[in-house]
Amino acid sequence: MQRILSLNLNHRTRPGAVNPELVTELVKPEPDVILFNEYVDQGAARELRQLLDAAGYSFQAVSESDEYRPGRWHNQILIASMRPLRGDSVPQDGPDIMCRTNTLSVSVGNIRITGLRVPAYERAADWYAYWDWAKKGLEGRWSYRGNNGSTSRVDHVLVRNGVGVTSAKYTPEPFAPAHTDHAALLVDIEP
């Protein structure tokens, strides 16, 4: 079994310092792999990688970076593991740079893990249909809490045939609202 923890860091295209207590909380459920989206690998945000290394997550991969205007970067994916990562790759055939900065695939053991941040749809009907499909099978009431207190389920895990999910749950405490506006997603899988 492998345990994967995924968290949206809420950097919103700007690098943000990460409180060291966040890493302390991330490692408590003993994940094998930690995956971050909405990460910006610049400035103070890079301290996160050092904190992860000190916590035993020395194998790291990060998707491409692109500064689209001074001080603003497209969001990235960061994957950190206690075991070696192989074959990190990003899509090369997407319509724009956001496909390459918001997607990253790695192999850990015999499992291929892809982190992605799904771009916004133009039509609301498409957006709702996608999330209705993607949220099936997840425990927990919400994964994102808006400034006005509203909640929704926007963080997901998708698996291919041949990989079993033994549990998938949103874990808001202690991540939201202290460190981000998203709950962590903790998933146990069996290849």
C-alpha positions as CSV (number, residue, x, y, z in Angstrom):
1,M,0.0,0.0,0.0
2,Q,1.1,3.6,-0.7
3,R,-0.3,6.6,1.1
4,I,-0.5,9.8,-0.9
5,L,-1.3,13.2,0.6
6,S,-2.3,16.1,-1.7
7,L,-2.7,19.7,-0.7
8,N,-3.5,22.9,-2.6
9,L,-1.1,25.6,-1.1
10,N,-3.2,28.6,-2.3
11,H,-0.2,30.5,-3.6
12,R,-2.4,32.1,-6.3
13,T,0.4,32.7,-8.7
14,R,2.6,34.4,-6.1
15,P,5.3,32.6,-4.0
16,G,4.3,32.3,-0.4
17,A,6.3,31.5,2.7
18,V,5.2,28.2,4.3
19,N,4.9,27.9,8.0
20,P,7.2,25.0,9.2
21,E,4.3,23.7,11.3
22,L,2.6,22.8,8.0
23,V,5.2,20.2,7.3
24,T,5.0,18.8,10.8
25,E,1.3,18.3,10.3
26,L,1.7,16.9,6.8
27,V,3.9,14.0,8.0
28,K,1.7,12.9,10.9
29,P,-0.4,10.6,8.7
30,E,2.8,9.1,7.4
31,P,2.3,9.6,3.7
32,D,4.7,8.0,1.3
33,V,4.3,10.8,-1.2
34,I,3.1,14.4,-0.7
35,L,1.8,16.3,-3.7
36,F,1.2,20.0,-3.8
37,N,-0.7,22.0,-6.4
38,E,-1.0,25.8,-6.7
39,Y,2.6,26.0,-5.6
40,V,5.0,28.6,-6.9
41,D,8.7,27.6,-6.7
42,Q,10.2,31.0,-6.2
43,G,11.6,33.0,-3.2
44,A,10.4,32.1,0.2
45,A,8.2,29.3,-1.1
46,R,11.4,27.3,-1.8
47,E,11.9,26.8,1.9
48,L,9.1,24.3,1.7
49,R,11.4,22.0,-0.3
50,Q,14.1,22.3,2.4
51,L,11.6,21.5,5.2
52,L,10.4,18.5,3.3
53,D,14.0,17.3,2.8
54,A,14.6,17.6,6.5
55,A,11.5,15.6,7.2
56,G,12.7,12.7,5.0
57,Y,11.0,13.7,1.7
58,S,14.3,14.1,-0.1
59,F,13.1,13.0,-3.5
60,Q,11.4,15.9,-5.2
61,A,10.2,17.0,-8.6
62,V,8.5,20.3,-9.6
63,S,6.8,21.2,-12.9
64,E,8.0,24.0,-15.2
65,S,8.0,27.6,-14.1
66,D,6.8,30.6,-16.1
67,E,6.8,34.2,-15.0
68,Y,4.0,35.7,-17.0
69,R,4.4,39.2,-15.5
70,P,6.8,40.6,-12.9
71,G,6.2,38.8,-9.6
72,R,3.5,36.5,-10.9
73,W,4.1,32.9,-12.0
74,H,1.8,30.3,-13.3
75,N,1.0,27.8,-10.6
76,Q,3.1,24.6,-10.4
77,I,3.0,21.1,-9.1
78,L,5.5,19.9,-6.4
79,I,5.8,16.2,-5.6
80,A,7.9,15.0,-2.7
81,S,8.6,11.4,-1.7
82,M,10.6,9.3,0.8
83,R,11.5,7.0,-2.1
84,P,13.2,7.8,-5.4
85,L,11.1,9.4,-8.1
86,R,11.6,8.3,-11.7
87,G,10.6,9.7,-15.1
88,D,9.3,13.1,-14.1
89,S,7.5,14.6,-17.1
90,V,5.0,17.3,-18.1
91,P,2.7,17.3,-21.1
92,Q,4.4,18.8,-24.2
93,D,1.3,19.0,-26.4
94,G,-1.0,21.3,-24.4
95,P,-2.5,24.5,-25.8
96,D,-0.4,26.8,-23.6
97,I,2.2,27.0,-20.9
98,M,-0.3,26.4,-18.2
99,C,-0.6,22.7,-19.2
100,R,3.1,22.3,-18.5
101,T,3.2,24.3,-15.2
102,N,0.0,22.8,-13.8
103,T,0.8,19.1,-14.6
104,L,3.6,16.8,-13.4
105,S,3.9,13.0,-13.6
106,V,6.4,10.8,-11.7
107,S,6.8,7.1,-10.9
108,V,7.3,5.9,-7.3
109,G,7.9,2.2,-7.1
110,N,5.4,0.7,-9.5
111,I,2.9,3.5,-9.2
112,R,2.6,6.4,-11.6
113,I,1.4,9.6,-9.9
114,T,0.2,12.7,-11.8
115,G,-0.5,16.0,-10.1
116,L,-2.6,18.5,-11.9
117,R,-4.5,21.6,-11.4
118,V,-7.5,21.6,-13.7
119,P,-8.0,24.8,-15.7
120,A,-11.3,26.6,-15.5
121,Y,-14.0,25.8,-18.0
122,E,-15.7,28.5,-20.1
123,R,-19.2,27.1,-19.6
124,A,-20.6,26.5,-16.1
125,A,-22.4,23.4,-17.3
126,D,-19.1,21.8,-18.2
127,W,-17.5,22.7,-14.9
128,Y,-20.4,21.3,-12.9
129,A,-20.5,18.1,-14.9
130,Y,-16.8,17.5,-14.5
131,W,-16.8,18.0,-10.7
132,D,-20.0,15.9,-10.3
133,W,-18.2,13.0,-12.0
134,A,-14.8,13.6,-10.2
135,K,-16.1,13.8,-6.6
136,K,-17.7,10.4,-6.5
137,G,-16.2,8.1,-3.8
138,L,-14.6,10.8,-1.6
139,E,-15.3,11.1,2.1
140,G,-15.7,14.4,3.8
141,R,-18.0,17.3,3.1
142,W,-15.6,19.8,1.6
143,S,-12.1,20.4,0.3
144,Y,-12.2,24.2,-0.3
145,R,-13.5,26.9,2.0
146,G,-14.2,30.3,0.5
147,N,-13.6,33.7,2.2
148,N,-17.4,34.0,2.7
149,G,-17.5,30.6,4.5
150,S,-19.0,28.7,1.6
151,T,-17.5,25.2,0.9
152,S,-17.1,22.9,-2.1
153,R,-15.4,19.7,-3.2
154,V,-12.7,20.7,-5.7
155,D,-9.7,18.5,-4.8
156,H,-9.9,15.0,-6.2
157,V,-8.0,11.8,-6.8
158,L,-8.4,9.9,-10.1
159,V,-7.1,6.3,-10.6
160,R,-6.8,4.0,-13.5
161,N,-7.9,0.4,-13.7
162,G,-5.8,-1.9,-11.7
163,V,-5.2,0.5,-8.8
164,G,-7.5,0.1,-5.8
165,V,-8.3,3.0,-3.5
166,T,-8.8,1.7,0.0
167,S,-9.7,5.1,1.4
168,A,-9.9,8.7,0.2
169,K,-10.9,11.5,2.6
170,Y,-10.7,15.3,3.0
171,T,-8.7,16.3,6.1
172,P,-9.4,20.0,6.8
173,E,-7.7,20.1,10.3
174,P,-5.1,21.4,10.8
175,F,-4.5,22.7,7.3
176,A,-7.4,25.0,6.8
177,P,-7.7,27.8,7.6
178,A,-4.3,28.1,9.4
179,H,-2.1,27.3,6.3
180,T,-4.3,27.3,3.2
181,D,-8.0,27.5,2.2
182,H,-8.0,23.8,1.2
183,A,-8.3,20.6,3.1
184,A,-5.6,18.0,2.5
185,L,-6.7,14.9,0.5
186,L,-5.3,11.7,2.1
187,V,-5.5,8.6,-0.2
188,D,-4.5,5.0,0.4
189,I,-4.0,2.9,-2.8
190,E,-3.2,-0.7,-3.6
191,P,-1.5,-1.4,-6.9
